[in-house]
Amino acid sequence: MTYHEPSDYGKLLEGMRALIILKRDKMKELKKQIKIAVEEVGFQVFLRAEGYALMKDESVGILGLPHIRVAFAENVCSIWIRDPYSLKLDLLNMAGYSPRKYYEEILNVMKKLKEVLESFKKYAEIVTISIPE
C-alpha cells in the first residue's frame, strides 16, 4: 500500500501504542531509559502532568501536530500518539515536514521506545506494543 495523504498517515499513527505494567521499583529506571532513548534519536522530552510529551522541538506542540505522549500511573506506563489525525499540510510545511517524513520520525522514536520497553520485559506483568514494522 502506498501512502500519500495525511489521513493515511493518521491511520497509521492512531494504531501506534504501547503499555507496560512493571514492578514499581523499576519505574524510575524506565523513565530514565525512555528519556535517554528519545534524546538519542533527536527528540526532546517535555514534562506534562501525566508524564512526557515527546517531540522534535516545541514548535510541533505549538502547531498542534501529532506527537508521542507517555503517561505514568503507579506501576503502569502507557504510550500513544496524541491527535494522530491532526496532520495538516499547512502546519507540516510550517514545521518543515512532509507527511511521510513526519510519520517516519515518529515511527523511528516508537521503534526506539519498543526496544526500551522490551528491555524491561523480565520485570513486567504485561508488555503490549503496537507499531508498524
N, C-alpha and C positions, 0 to 999 in steps of 0.2 A: 504494500500500500504506500502510495506517495502522499506526503503531507505538504500542503501549500497554504491553507487558510489558518488564521489564528485559532478558529474554533476547533480545527483538527488537533492542534497542539493543546488546546484547552482540555479536550477529552483525555489526552494522554496525561496531562498534569493532574487532572482530577483523580486519576487512578493511582497516583503515587502516594503511598503512606507506609508508615511503619509503627510498630508498637512493641515495647519490651516491658515485661514485668520482671523486675530484678530484685535481688536481695538488697535490702535498704542500705547496708554498709557499702555497697558498690555504686550507689547513685552519684556520689561526689566525683568518683573517678570517671564515670560515664560522662558527666557534664564536662569535665576537663578534656577528655578524649574527643568529644564532639567539637569543642572549640578548636583544638589543635588541628583536627582533620579538615574542618571547614576553612580555616586560615591557610592551610597547605595548598588548597585549590583556589585561593584568591578571593574567597568570600569573607565577609565580615559578620561578626556576631553582635547583634543589638539586643540589649536586655528588654524584656517585656514582662508584664505582671506574671504571666503563666510560664515563662521560660525565655526563649530566644526567637528573634526574627533573623533569618539568615539571608543576606543579600550581598550582591557585588559591592554596592555602595548605597547610601541612604536615599539617593535620588529615586531608586526603584520603589521604595515605600512611599515617598512623596508623590510620585506619579500614579500610585495605585496599581502597579503591576503585580502579577503573582509573585509570591516568594515563599520560602520554606519557613514553616513555623515548627518550633519544638516546645512541647509543654511537659512540665514535670509535676507530678502529684504523688507525694509519698514515694512509693516504690515503682511508679509507672512513668514511662517516657513515651510520648506519642508525637509522631512527626507527620506533617501533612503539608499540602500546598494551599496557601491562603489565596482565595479569589482566582482559581485556575482559569476562568473564562474572561478575565479582565485583560487579555492580550489585545490591546487596541493598537492598530498600526501607527497612528499619530504619536502615541505615547512611547511605543517601541522605538520609533525613529528619533524622538527627542532624547532617548537614553542611548542611542547609537546601536540598536539591535534590529535584526530581522527576527521574525517569529521562530525560525529554525535555530538560529544562533542562541536566542534566549532560552529556548527549550533545552538545547544541548548543554548549556551551562548548568541549568537546574538539574538535569539528568546526571551530569558529572558529579555534582555535590551529593545527590541522593545515592549514587553508587558508592561514594566515599563513606557516607553515613551507614550504608549497609555493611561495609567492612567493619566499621566500629561496632555496630550492634552485634554482628556475628562473633566478634572477638570477646563479647561478654556472654555468649550463649551458655557457657558452663555455669554461670551464676544466675541464670534466668529461669523463671517458671514458664514463660511464653515469649517467643520472638516471632513476629509476623512482619514480613516486608513485601511490599508490592511495588515494583518498579519495572518498566520495560527493560528487557535485556538488549 
